[in-house]
């Protein structure tokens, strides 16, 4: 499952990245995304769930849908 597909307010663990563009993965890592981190979707934009906001290790981050599609997550059952 990708971060883009994660339901609202569902926590998940980042498992990795899936992209053919190494620059996109690098940008995500630079803003704090890494394997093993906890992430939770908070809000989605009206058109195509774009942009979306997530909580990553306590920080609020806004992402485009295309960026969130790169992040592979494993939902946590709370």
C-alpha positions in Angstrom: 0.0 0.0 0.0 1.2 3.5 -0.7 0.9 6.6 1.5 -1.5 8.0 -1.0 -3.9 5.1 -0.5 -3.8 5.2 3.3 -7.2 6.1 4.8 -7.5 9.3 6.8 -6.2 9.1 10.4 -4.8 5.7 9.9 -1.2 5.3 11.3 1.3 3.3 9.3 5.0 2.4 9.3 7.1 3.4 6.3 8.4 0.3 4.6 10.4 1.8 1.7 10.1 3.7 -1.6 9.0 2.7 -5.1 10.1 5.0 -7.9 12.1 5.1 -11.1 13.2 8.7 -10.2 16.0 8.7 -7.6 15.6 12.5 -7.2 12.1 12.0 -5.9 13.2 9.5 -3.3 16.1 11.8 -2.3 13.7 14.7 -1.8 11.4 12.7 0.4 14.4 11.5 2.5 15.6 15.1 2.8 12.3 16.2 4.4 12.4 13.3 6.8 10.9 10.2 5.3 12.8 7.0 6.2 12.1 3.3 6.6 10.6 2.4 10.0 9.2 5.9 10.7 5.6 6.3 11.7 3.3 8.4 9.5 -0.4 9.3 9.7 -2.6 10.9 7.1 -4.5 13.9 8.4 -6.2 15.8 5.5 -6.8 15.4 1.8 -7.4 18.1 -0.8 -10.7 18.2 -2.7 -9.4 17.2 -6.1 -7.6 13.9 -6.4 -6.6 13.9 -2.7 -4.1 16.6 -3.7 -2.4 18.0 -1.7 -2.5 15.9 1.4 -1.1 16.6 4.9 0.6 13.9 7.0 2.1 13.7 10.5 5.6 12.3 10.3 7.3 11.7 13.6 5.3 14.5 15.1 5.9 17.0 12.3 3.2 18.2 9.9 4.1 17.8 6.2 2.2 18.7 3.0 2.7 16.4 0.0 1.5 16.2 -3.5 -0.3 13.0 -4.4 2.5 12.0 -6.8 5.0 12.2 -4.0 2.8 10.2 -1.6 2.4 7.5 -4.3 6.2 6.7 -3.9 6.1 6.0 -0.2 5.3 2.3 0.7 3.6 1.9 4.0 2.2 -0.9 6.3 -0.9 0.2 8.2 -0.9 -0.3 11.9 -4.0 -1.7 13.6 -4.8 0.6 16.4 
